[in-house]
Amino acid sequence: MTQAPVGNAPHHRPRRMPFWSLLDDEARAELLGIGSIVVFPPKETLLRQYDLTDHLLVVRRGCVKVAANSAAGYQAVLAIRNAGDLLGEQAALDGGPRSATLTSLTVVEALMIPSPAFRTAARSAPAIALALQQVLSERLREADGHRAAAGSEAVQARLAALLLELGTEYGCPVGDSSVLIALPLSQDDFAGLVLSSRRTVNRVFEQWRGRGWVTTGRNRVAIERWDELKRLCDTGH
């Protein structure tokens, strides 16, 4: 995916290091030796919530949506994962059912590794064990940060920060000043990612469309005014 060449696109939090980038060459070679490359088309299910499968994935290229269903049937989008990220590690480590459904947003190429082989590699290669520990720690911090933001920041600020982050990662310039977020995300997806309701997110998008800050369509959002969204992020409301 081509990153938008927008010079003033902000970085709202330190860029985390994906699992693959934390490994040395020897550790990467070991995982490549015990895994196999698989390719998923867009909108394909990589892992399904509640399933008992015995492997994990490392994204080589592409983008994956992580979502979980509640007992009431509501789907919460938990995260977007990118190249280098480790997926399905929790169930691979504890043998339990999958805690979320992973769906490809783009064509995804991934390294599929059997869980027993990964656990053996993690025990024998300190670089793999250390990278895994760091990923698990970052996931906890990420979850804590989302909960804290939901209690302290307005939905507008959280949504503006998300759009700018996605625009920086997946933005495609359109015309003179617009940046299209080249991911098929729905209003429900945006609501889940900012821990809000679809009704509230729809209302915010409607306000922003009226002001000329964004344009939207079916699974389509384009940023028109980076400066206004950044101002919302800076003020928090």
Summary of the structure (lengths in Angstrom):
residues: 237
radius of gyration: 18.5
end to end distance: 30.8
largest distance: 57.7
contacts: 708
relative contact order: 0.17
helix: 44%
strand: 24%
